[in-house]
Amino acid sequence: MKRNYKLTVAAMCLGIFLCMLDTTIMNIALPAIQSGLNVSLESLSWAMNSYTIVFAVFTIPLGRVADRLGKNKVYVVGLVMFGLGSLLSGLASSSGLFTGRSIQSLGAAIVFPASMIIGISQVAIEKRKNVIAALGITQGLAAALGPAIGGIVTQFFGWRWVFLVNIPVLIVALCLSLMQLTFKNEKKLAIRLDLGGSLLSMLFLFTLTLALVKGNDWGWGTMEVICLFLTCLAAFVGFIFYEMRISSPMIPMGLFKNRQFTGSALAAVLSQLFLVGVMVILPTFLTRMQNETELTAALLVTPVSMTIFIFAPIAGLLIDRFGPRVIIFSGFFLMALAYFSYYHLDVTQNYQQLIWTCIVLGAGYGLIVGPITTLAAADFTGELLTASQSMVGVLRQLGSVLAVAIFISGLTGTISHAEGEAIHYSKKQISRLTLPVADRDKMDQHVTLGIKNQSPMKKSAAISDSKEQSMISSAYHHQLTQMGQQSITVQEKRRIHSKVEAQVKAKVVALNQQIQKTMNRIQTNVSMVMKDAFSSLYGWGIPFVFASSFITFIYEKKEKKRTLTR
């Protein structure tokens, strides 16, 4: 197997690719899934978070299970479970989607840590840097490629193939694994499982996510939300103290004695949060607010993936020359610039600014993700190496969980506020129209429904031909009644009808122009407030992204050559 280690590493990369791809591939298909299953965006956010939460909670415990039972065998079981979850998700109803995604994520929680360690173990410690870099870049690239692949698949094959597309890739990974891995006489570690730590981490993630997702609905100052945050804090503190006291912790606290690991751990959470915060919202903005197709939206976010692919390996090379501080700081600084540009995004003319902003975001994230996987591994061996790689994967998922919860919750709140503003503005504009009260009320209902559904509403709001004919007939008969129909000749009636018709048509033209101008003002206002609802999220994020760049001072200027074993 030694001479074929590249095939083994390729198989592990495929496994990691599938795990990380499914953290974001669903993002761009959200509108299509929402329509297809007739569920709310909030409900779908739970289907998304079911994957990331379960992945984050079970990655380390199941990584330790793999250590006890044999990584190769458990890895194959994880692939099969991931494939089953993908199949169930692709065929699911609204309730079945949550179940399918949960099974998928359990498979991913097995595959991810096992694939990292199997891949790294193929080479000697002094040569493993390239393998770690390849596995690490695969993680970031897969997460960034998710929306692009999801958009293409949704456009041409339908949203269900967002999940079913995993199957052929998984079959290739499974065949390579069966060919390359040895299943007899595997090395096993006699370690204990940390059930207490797993339960506390699950409680922490669940209460935090629930509070962030439901904060807008329940109110941030309500007792329910306050209790959730307090429980979350208690679970986190309890987890730290518990892990420090037991002999076989879920997360060995010795990892954090290494500054390179600590810096990489924080960078993993924050960079993933800020990346997914864009990738989860931007496709929805393009498809729902800009009325673009899934394919167009996918192409517009593809520059993020492309630049990650370019800058991640470059950052891996530059880290030796400039040290981690300069490279990681530059990455967060570029991400902050991208958030500043998203905040001031103007899509009224073209998407040139959007494309350049996506390039800057991808470059920033690439500069971070390229080095942190290698830096997080430090010179750990044995159980600490397994824990370090699992921990980085968990922290990426924590970043994804927080991003989905924070940004979808934030978008729900800002859109709700924007809808209220737009409806108030539309009512004010419609009230100024010289139309009968019944027609104004009908138009008001139509516009309000259009704003809430974010659907076009211009053409159907104007006076129709049938309505025009009804107005002509009513005006004509009213004129005849006033003149007395018995004394009017047929020729005179024709003349009166022509005159009334011309008058009504002129009035209708004027009314239609008035209505069209009103609808244009309303539509412009809707576009403006909805764009502000989207961009305001990134305005709030700018100081946090920039502040994150200062965690780079945790890193040592140059890596110390030391080995920690356990």
Secondary structure as the mmCIF struct_conf table of DSSP 4:
data_model
#
loop_
_struct_conf.conf_type_id
_struct_conf.id
_struct_conf.beg_label_comp_id
_struct_conf.beg_label_asym_id
_struct_conf.beg_label_seq_id
_struct_conf.end_label_comp_id
_struct_conf.end_label_asym_id
_struct_conf.end_label_seq_id
HELX_RH_3T_P HELX_RH_3T_P1 LYS A 2 ASN A 4
HELX_RH_AL_P HELX_RH_AL_P1 TYR A 5 LEU A 21
TURN_TY1_P TURN_TY1_P1 ASP A 22 ALA A 29
HELX_RH_AL_P HELX_RH_AL_P2 LEU A 30 LEU A 37
TURN_TY1_P TURN_TY1_P2 ASN A 38 ASN A 38
HELX_RH_AL_P HELX_RH_AL_P3 LEU A 41 LEU A 69
HELX_RH_AL_P HELX_RH_AL_P4 LYS A 71 GLY A 90
TURN_TY1_P TURN_TY1_P3 LEU A 91 LEU A 91
HELX_RH_AL_P HELX_RH_AL_P5 SER A 94 ILE A 120
TURN_TY1_P TURN_TY1_P4 SER A 121 GLN A 122
BEND BEND1 VAL A 123 VAL A 123
HELX_RH_3T_P HELX_RH_3T_P2 ILE A 125 LYS A 127
TURN_TY1_P TURN_TY1_P5 ARG A 128 ARG A 128
HELX_RH_AL_P HELX_RH_AL_P6 LYS A 129 PHE A 157
TURN_TY1_P TURN_TY1_P6 TRP A 159 ARG A 160
HELX_RH_AL_P HELX_RH_AL_P7 TRP A 161 LEU A 164
TURN_TY1_P TURN_TY1_P7 VAL A 165 VAL A 165
HELX_RH_AL_P HELX_RH_AL_P8 ASN A 166 GLN A 180
BEND BEND2 LYS A 184 ASN A 185
HELX_RH_AL_P HELX_RH_AL_P9 LEU A 195 TRP A 218
TURN_TY1_P TURN_TY1_P8 TRP A 220 GLY A 221
BEND BEND3 THR A 222 THR A 222
HELX_RH_AL_P HELX_RH_AL_P10 MET A 223 ARG A 245
BEND BEND4 ILE A 246 SER A 248
BEND BEND5 MET A 250 ILE A 251
HELX_RH_3T_P HELX_RH_3T_P3 MET A 253 LYS A 257
BEND BEND6 ASN A 258 ASN A 258
HELX_RH_AL_P HELX_RH_AL_P11 ARG A 259 MET A 279
TURN_TY1_P TURN_TY1_P9 VAL A 280 ILE A 281
HELX_RH_AL_P HELX_RH_AL_P12 LEU A 282 THR A 284
HELX_RH_PI_P HELX_RH_PI_P1 PHE A 285 MET A 289
BEND BEND7 GLN A 290 GLN A 290
HELX_RH_AL_P HELX_RH_AL_P13 GLU A 294 TYR A 343
TURN_TY1_P TURN_TY1_P10 HIS A 344 HIS A 344
BEND BEND8 THR A 348 GLN A 349
BEND BEND9 TYR A 351 TYR A 351
HELX_RH_AL_P HELX_RH_AL_P14 GLN A 352 ALA A 377
TURN_TY1_P TURN_TY1_P11 ALA A 378 ASP A 379
HELX_RH_AL_P HELX_RH_AL_P15 GLY A 382 ILE A 430
TURN_TY1_P TURN_TY1_P12 SER A 431 ARG A 432
BEND BEND10 LEU A 433 LEU A 433
BEND BEND11 LEU A 435 LEU A 435
HELX_RH_AL_P HELX_RH_AL_P16 VAL A 437 ASN A 453
TURN_TY1_P TURN_TY1_P13 GLN A 454 GLN A 454
BEND BEND12 LYS A 458 LYS A 458
HELX_RH_3T_P HELX_RH_3T_P4 LYS A 459 ALA A 461
BEND BEND13 ALA A 462 ALA A 462
HELX_LH_PP_P HELX_LH_PP_P1 ILE A 463 SER A 464
HELX_RH_AL_P HELX_RH_AL_P17 ASP A 465 MET A 483
HELX_RH_3T_P HELX_RH_3T_P5 GLN A 485 SER A 487
HELX_RH_AL_P HELX_RH_AL_P18 VAL A 490 SER A 548
HELX_RH_3T_P HELX_RH_3T_P6 SER A 549 ILE A 554
BEND BEND14 TYR A 555 TYR A 555
BEND BEND15 LYS A 557 LYS A 558
#
